[in-house]
């Protein structure tokens, strides 16, 4: 910060400059200081939170979240409640501010970005050594034109914006689920997107990914509905649209000739009509659960949050979650089925009621809010690693750091508690002390494979070309296999959304008949030998095997938006989520040598004179 202040105050610097700075120094204060100096042309933010080779980008111990003090609260359950609890008090709101200068980010996540990083750092170092006045100097040219104009309504009407969104994923092992079967539904929820100032670098290990990794993947006697919502960072777009669609009758005016899609009103799939929203009788959600502090003197704890207004409804469910966490069945090294993939992660982490201190904060920002806004009497518990306040990284950012032992153990504990609670609820047991001897014998075996948790976290945060992802998507066949992929949801129906594709493949495999009940031989080779191996009509090719699975995508974009019959979008209700993103020109950056202003003036004058002479001769 001292260098930024020195730059802003240095009267000897007369030109416009591109400032290269660590991302973590980007605050409202620093950006306003640079902008008001009159010398700022652009900013390059260097992003790399874990690579020790690039200390310029190392994360400081204290930093502020760029999100608001209560992320998404204007779209949540308490949107009309005065004096909402502020879950992110350090939030600066930087994500919502406008700047009239370009801001680029550089992150050494692959070979090309590393080359760009090295060039920029070398150029900045050389200019600094020359005192910024010993020409020739290095200069940059930015290309990043945005077509957006005014607001979402105008931009959509002109065709210069697209809705922010993507594809949520839902799955159930109940292949015969029907809206009229009268069976209750247990919902296990998580978000799979995040956001940051730089969308294509969004990682979000300490926000969305840990919640996704916590979703237990096992069958239960009742209908179990697994949901992974996209675009949750943008007004809970994924969960709100899902709840809206399952809560009202859908009249498909123009059905497709084949499949279960509808051309108007458009739905990429209408199988969600088999879900009866009135049959949902409990919700368990994994929020951010991977940031538990294990420093000396601290006791690692997970917290169960419930809604104040229906606390009586959810109290019994929360009690059961707490009972499961203290049952002694969730140690990775004990019981059955847990495995031991993360050696050393053996501590049992208890769950505590978030309101145990007597403060009624309600639910933190979560997908469960979308269900409760529609029907407020559903028993609901949201599990997080914080009681009072999100960490700055919880509230959506580019962090890619996690403790290989403690983070995995925390996620494992949350997932095991959720799966055991859901299993008991599906059995009609609302109090763990009322279990039958058979249930008591079975409960220790209901665990999550800790190796899967570890592999998921590694793949989704650091190495998208890992064995697990490659099994489903064959990513290593690409000449440039991906390393880390952003978890920004993107724009609706954009091509660059591999994360939901993996989520669909993973859930389809884990909830398929192949894995649950089928004794038939596996049909293998549908991907590698597609000309020879064909899946049946009701099967999907997942991981090179034909499987039968009720796993589907669901469109995720703001419920304030709607699609017209001509496939254009318009604002239906401006009071709801209407997030859109501008159409962009290809983003480019050019580094070159520049001469002094005086030399440039001479060059310009010479060119004019030569032009006039040439014109006169002609």
Phi, psi and omega in degrees: 000328180297322180292324177295316178297321179295317179300314182296328184268348185288109183282347181282345179270113188253346186263187173265140187228149168267124182264124175261120186214155174297142179305323186292347177270358181281100177232168177302320181296312183292321180291320177294322178297316179293318182294319182286347180289340181077004183247002186270126175258319182195170178230137168246116180264124180270122186242119169187100188278346187233348184280112183292346180287345184236078184293341180299334184255008183296144186280131177287166180293324181240129177205165184252146177290139177279356180276182179282172181287345175216084188302128176066009185295336178291347178246002187268195185294331185251029186303325182259014180266125178291151176056051177299149177293136182264104185281343184229064189298339179274000183299135182263346183074016183299330180298336187258003184268155180255143179227141181261027175221151182288143175233116179253157176237143175237129179222130184278060183269346178206181187297313183296316180293327178294320177298313179299317179301312182297319179298313183295316180296319178297319180295316179295321179295319180294315179298321179296319179296332179271003179070016178062018180219001179260091186284155003284149178244166177274139180227161181235145173240129184254137173235112182201054185288132176252139182271350186300148179218136173062266185219180184299319182299311180295317183296318178294319181297325180275354180077023183256004180223161173229148177300137171288129182168198183176225183231117168283166179228132173230151182208153174211141174284356179272091184294337183259017180303138182217149180293345182249010184279349176075001181277142180286159184234131173258123182258127173247118192239154174197159177257150180233020175230165177216185177204162178201183177296329182241102192300320185282001176245010183292124178250298173073037178302320185268019173232274191277323189298317182295327176294319179295318182293343183274351183292115181289136186245080180212159182273149179231158181300321177275178172295121174250125182247114177268129182229130173237110189264136176263160178061025178292331179290351182242073176070031181052041187300318183293310182289322181295320179289322178298312180296319179300317185287326180277352185261354181222153179296143179250122178255102181278108183281322181234085179288157175283159181293325180229157176082194185244020179274171177223132181282324176204128348299145191286129170221127179293339178200140182245015178296341179299343179296345178282351181263124179261113183300330180290343180271356178288120183241004170191153179226128171242125181236135173265112174273218178279115186233012186251014186243032181290128178279130180239035179286166183302131177090352181260146179253115180297132183214141168260151184237135176259121182256140175228162179282134181300317189290337178233041182297324179297323181293321186265349184300319181294321179294317178297320178301319181291322176300316179296319178299317181294324182289335182256012185281345182082009182264001191249016176284130181303334183270354183235178179071204182238145170082359185278327184076180181219040187295332182248081185307136179096346181270075187245357184283134174278127183258119182284158172254134180237145175297129181297334180265018180296340179275005178089358180262125180266098183265345184079197181276142170287166177308124188198159178296330181302332179302325181296321178292318183288332175295329179278319179213109192276002184254024179270122175303127188218135173227130174250123184261126178222174176261007179235149179260312189247330192210132173294149169286159179304330181277341177298321186272063166064102174199190190263016185295137179236022184255141175201150180280121185296342179257303188291320179295314179298318180296319180298314179295318179301315181297314181298316181294319180294317178298317180296316183293319179293319178296315180297321180297316179293317179299320179293337176276356183084016181258113181259356178222122185299335180288348181261014180294146173284163177304324179294318179292322177298324180286330184275330189300324180296337182277349180273091184223164175260139178290114184295335177292323177296318177302313181297315181294318178301313183296318179296315183294316187280344182248333189231327188214089182288350176266020182292169183299320182297312180292319181298329178300323183267321191245355178053047185290335182286352175288343178289145177295337177232078182302139181290151174260281177248141179246143178290152178250022169287136187293334181082201177253156186301131178063019174286157185282337189268065179224064182289338184296310176299330178296317177294317180301317178298313182298318182294312180294321179299319179292315186288334181253011185283160177298331178302319184271343189256305190228339190287137174251003181289151179297146181287140176262105188249145176110009184294339178259310183287332179229057187298333180289335183259325186250117180243133178282155177293170185301322184263020181244162176236151175269109182231122180060036179069015177234147175277124181228152173257121185209141173262074177237128186222155169276157173219131182303137182231107172201165189308135181287352174279353180253156177214156178258131178278173183294335178272013178073010173272164182246150178214164180275120180270323182211105184291346179280349179257182183294124181227035184296133175227164177232140182293152166288137184246147163284159176305131182280130182220160180214125181238129180253131183207169176272144179230140177274175182292158177303322180297316179296323178294323177296319178296317179298318180296314180297318179298318179296320179295315180299313180298323178295316180295318179297316180298317179296322180293323179291325180286000000 
